[in-house]
């Protein structure tokens, strides 16, 4: 186990820092800016980050003796040795976090549900604090928003109705012209065809309106 102390986290050489998901500023004392790097503790912290696959929000890591007294820390706090970390549970399930922390080698655990963080350190093995309440559901996986099934899409239905009605109206118009020119015997049917053409046009307009409404509604719901 190697421990190195620097008067300020800005003094840490880049070559001496090998934990990609953390920075010296995160591990340094919040009161003085000093930092004590315990390589074993940092290796386990990085291993925990890798195992969980999501960020660890460090609320407190190294504390200078003066800062530890100022925040009411234990007189023999492991924070002063650089072997303890207080990690926010805002983005973690406490049970899964504690299990993973044990698997990578942390031994000391303090739970603070009212403040929303968990203390972990290199040991000795012990546990204190109130238990975190059991969550009704675990963190939900990230999933894409549901989309309408294409065959059931309102915009598809509206567009289809508009298309059919448009073709129908055009067909009626053509039939009307043909009958007017070549079928004088059925001229009485022409006025009815004219009414039918306007019915098709009305259906087309309704279909277009349905399509526009569906697109706007889908956009509002973030489905497009």
C-alpha positions as CSV (number, residue, x, y, z in Angstrom):
1,X,0.0,0.0,0.0
2,X,1.4,3.3,-1.1
3,X,0.3,6.7,0.3
4,X,1.4,10.0,-1.1
5,X,0.4,13.4,0.2
6,X,0.3,16.7,-1.6
7,X,-0.3,20.2,-0.2
8,X,-2.9,20.8,-2.9
9,X,-4.6,18.6,-5.5
10,X,-3.2,20.9,-8.3
11,X,0.3,19.7,-7.3
12,X,-0.4,16.1,-8.3
13,X,1.6,15.2,-11.4
14,X,-0.5,14.0,-14.3
15,X,1.8,11.0,-14.7
16,X,1.1,9.9,-11.1
17,X,-2.7,9.8,-11.6
18,X,-3.9,6.5,-13.1
19,X,-7.6,6.5,-12.2
20,X,-9.5,7.6,-15.4
21,X,-13.0,8.1,-13.9
22,X,-11.8,10.4,-11.1
23,X,-9.8,13.5,-10.7
24,X,-7.5,14.8,-7.9
25,X,-10.1,17.5,-7.2
26,X,-12.8,14.9,-6.4
27,X,-10.5,13.1,-3.9
28,X,-9.0,16.1,-2.3
29,X,-10.0,17.6,1.1
30,X,-13.0,19.9,0.6
31,X,-11.8,22.3,3.2
32,X,-8.1,22.7,2.4
33,X,-7.5,21.3,-1.1
34,X,-4.8,18.9,0.3
35,X,-4.9,15.4,-1.0
36,X,-3.6,12.1,0.3
37,X,-3.6,9.4,-2.3
38,X,-3.8,5.8,-1.1
39,X,-3.2,3.7,-4.1
40,X,-5.0,0.6,-2.8
41,X,-8.1,2.6,-1.9
42,X,-8.1,4.3,-5.3
43,X,-7.6,1.1,-7.2
44,X,-10.6,-0.4,-5.4
45,X,-12.7,2.8,-6.1
46,X,-11.9,2.5,-9.8
47,X,-12.7,-1.2,-9.8
48,X,-16.0,-0.4,-8.2
49,X,-16.7,2.2,-10.9
50,X,-15.9,-0.3,-13.6
51,X,-18.1,-3.0,-12.0
52,X,-21.1,-0.7,-11.7
53,X,-20.7,0.9,-15.1
54,X,-22.0,4.3,-14.0
55,X,-20.5,7.4,-12.3
56,X,-19.7,7.5,-8.7
57,X,-20.5,10.9,-7.2
58,X,-17.9,11.4,-4.4
59,X,-19.3,13.5,-1.6
60,X,-16.2,13.2,0.6
61,X,-12.8,11.4,0.2
62,X,-9.6,12.6,1.9
63,X,-10.1,15.0,4.9
64,X,-7.3,16.9,6.6
65,X,-7.5,16.6,10.4
66,X,-8.7,20.2,10.7
67,X,-11.5,19.7,8.2
68,X,-12.4,16.4,9.7
69,X,-12.9,18.2,13.1
70,X,-14.8,21.0,11.4
71,X,-17.4,18.6,9.9
72,X,-17.7,16.5,13.0
73,X,-16.0,13.4,11.7
74,X,-14.9,10.6,14.0
75,X,-11.6,11.2,15.7
76,X,-10.0,8.2,14.0
77,X,-11.9,8.7,10.7
78,X,-10.5,6.6,7.8
79,X,-11.0,9.8,5.7
80,X,-7.9,11.2,7.2
81,X,-5.9,8.2,5.9
82,X,-7.3,8.5,2.4
83,X,-8.9,5.1,2.6
84,X,-12.6,6.1,2.8
85,X,-15.1,7.6,0.4
86,X,-18.7,8.9,0.9
87,X,-20.6,8.1,-2.3
88,X,-24.0,9.6,-3.3
89,X,-26.8,7.1,-3.8
90,X,-28.7,9.4,-6.1
91,X,-27.9,7.3,-9.1
92,X,-27.4,3.9,-7.5
93,X,-29.5,1.2,-5.8
94,X,-27.9,1.0,-2.3
95,X,-28.2,-2.8,-2.1
96,X,-26.5,-3.3,-5.5
97,X,-23.9,-0.7,-4.6
98,X,-23.0,-2.3,-1.3
99,X,-22.8,-5.8,-2.9
100,X,-20.4,-4.5,-5.6
101,X,-18.3,-2.6,-3.1
102,X,-17.8,-5.8,-1.0
103,X,-16.9,-7.7,-4.1
104,X,-14.0,-5.4,-5.0
105,X,-12.7,-5.4,-1.4
106,X,-14.2,-2.6,0.7
107,X,-14.9,-3.8,4.3
108,X,-16.3,-0.8,6.2
109,X,-19.8,0.5,5.5
110,X,-21.8,3.4,6.9
111,X,-25.3,4.1,5.6
112,X,-26.9,7.5,5.7
113,X,-30.2,7.4,3.9
114,X,-31.4,10.8,5.3
115,X,-28.3,12.4,3.7
116,X,-28.4,10.1,0.6
117,X,-24.9,8.6,0.7
118,X,-23.0,5.5,1.7
119,X,-19.6,5.5,3.4
120,X,-17.1,2.8,2.3
121,X,-13.6,2.2,3.4
122,X,-10.8,-0.4,3.5
123,X,-11.6,-1.7,6.9
124,X,-11.6,-3.3,9.4
125,X,-14.9,-4.9,8.6
126,X,-17.9,-3.2,10.3
127,X,-21.2,-1.6,9.6
128,X,-23.2,1.2,11.1
129,X,-26.1,3.5,10.3
130,X,-29.7,3.2,9.3
131,X,-30.7,0.9,6.4
132,X,-31.8,2.4,3.2
133,X,-35.5,1.9,2.4
134,X,-36.2,-0.9,-0.1
135,X,-37.1,0.7,-3.4
136,X,-40.4,-0.6,-4.9
137,X,-38.7,-0.8,-8.3
138,X,-35.1,-0.8,-9.4
139,X,-33.7,1.8,-11.7
140,X,-35.5,1.4,-15.0
141,X,-33.3,0.6,-18.0
142,X,-33.1,3.2,-20.7
143,X,-35.5,2.3,-23.4
144,X,-36.6,4.1,-26.6
145,X,-40.0,5.7,-26.4
146,X,-42.7,3.4,-27.8
147,X,-43.8,4.0,-31.4
148,X,-47.0,3.2,-33.0
149,X,-47.2,0.0,-35.0
150,X,-47.2,1.0,-38.6
151,X,-50.4,-0.9,-39.5
152,X,-52.2,0.9,-36.6
153,X,-50.7,4.3,-37.2
154,X,-53.3,7.1,-37.3
155,X,-51.2,9.1,-39.7
156,X,-51.0,6.0,-42.0
157,X,-54.8,5.5,-41.9
158,X,-55.4,9.2,-42.5
159,X,-53.0,9.4,-45.3
160,X,-54.5,6.2,-46.9
161,X,-58.0,7.6,-46.7
162,X,-56.9,10.8,-48.3
163,X,-55.1,9.0,-51.1
164,X,-58.1,6.7,-51.8
165,X,-60.5,9.6,-51.7
166,X,-58.4,11.6,-54.1
167,X,-58.1,8.8,-56.6
168,X,-61.8,8.2,-56.3
169,X,-62.7,11.9,-57.0
170,X,-60.4,11.9,-60.0
171,X,-62.0,8.7,-61.3
172,X,-65.5,10.1,-60.9
173,X,-64.5,13.2,-62.8
174,X,-63.1,11.1,-65.7
175,X,-66.3,8.9,-65.7
176,X,-68.4,12.0,-65.7
177,X,-66.7,13.5,-68.7
178,X,-66.9,10.2,-70.6
179,X,-70.6,9.7,-69.9
180,X,-71.3,13.3,-70.9
181,X,-69.6,12.8,-74.2
182,X,-70.5,9.3,-75.2
183,X,-73.4,8.0,-73.2
184,X,-76.3,10.4,-73.8
185,X,-78.7,7.7,-72.7
186,X,-77.4,7.9,-69.1
187,X,-77.0,11.6,-68.9
188,X,-79.4,11.7,-65.9
189,X,-76.7,10.0,-63.9
190,X,-74.2,12.8,-64.4
191,X,-75.5,15.0,-61.5
192,X,-75.3,12.1,-59.1
193,X,-71.7,11.5,-60.2
194,X,-71.0,15.1,-59.5
195,X,-72.3,14.7,-55.9
196,X,-70.2,11.5,-55.5
197,X,-67.1,13.4,-56.6
198,X,-67.6,16.0,-53.9
199,X,-68.1,13.3,-51.4
200,X,-64.7,11.8,-52.3
201,X,-63.2,15.3,-52.0
202,X,-64.6,15.8,-48.6
203,X,-63.3,12.4,-47.5
204,X,-59.8,13.4,-48.8
205,X,-59.9,16.6,-46.8
206,X,-60.9,14.7,-43.7
207,X,-58.1,12.2,-44.2
208,X,-55.5,15.0,-44.6
209,X,-56.8,16.7,-41.4
210,X,-56.4,13.4,-39.5
211,X,-52.9,13.0,-40.8
212,X,-51.9,16.5,-39.8
213,X,-53.4,16.0,-36.3
214,X,-51.7,12.7,-35.8
215,X,-48.3,14.2,-36.8
216,X,-48.7,17.1,-34.4
217,X,-49.9,14.8,-31.6
218,X,-47.0,12.4,-32.2
219,X,-44.5,15.3,-32.2
220,X,-45.9,16.5,-28.9
221,X,-45.5,13.1,-27.3
222,X,-41.9,12.7,-28.7
223,X,-42.8,9.8,-30.9
224,X,-41.2,11.2,-34.1
